[in-house]
Amino acid sequence: MMIEALNKKGYNAFAISIPSPNEFSHIFSIAAPVFVTMYSKVAFYTLMTYFATAMGAFTVAAHQARMLLKSLVIIGAILGVLLAPAGPFIAWRFPYIFTSDLKVIQEVCFHLELSLVIS
């Protein structure tokens, strides 16, 4: 369907061309962050799998204990409750950290105060 739509608009959907150096640098500047991110994810998961299998069955089984899971959930919940208000508080009390534009600071403070009034 896409090829048909391109052909109707006057493009040759089956044409293959090599990009010029300028076009290639433009494509690379757009695709480079995605490429680095995907490459990093694959490398991280590969290393994680390698180290997990290298630890042995008993060590891996010990890390899957319910007590550890319970502790991690409790720690995560406590940190979430403590850190969740920190973001809006910092943006409200110290907005100049993020921007020096007074209009933006006024809007941020207004919206944060409005959300406090509503809640």
Secondary structure, 3 states (H helix, E strand, C coil): CHHHHHHHCCCCCCCCCCCCHHHHHHHHHHHHHHHHHHHHHHHHHHHHHHHHHHCCHHHHHHCCCHHHHHHHHHHHHHHHHHHCCHHHHHHHHCHHHCCCCHHHHHHHHHHHHHHHHHC
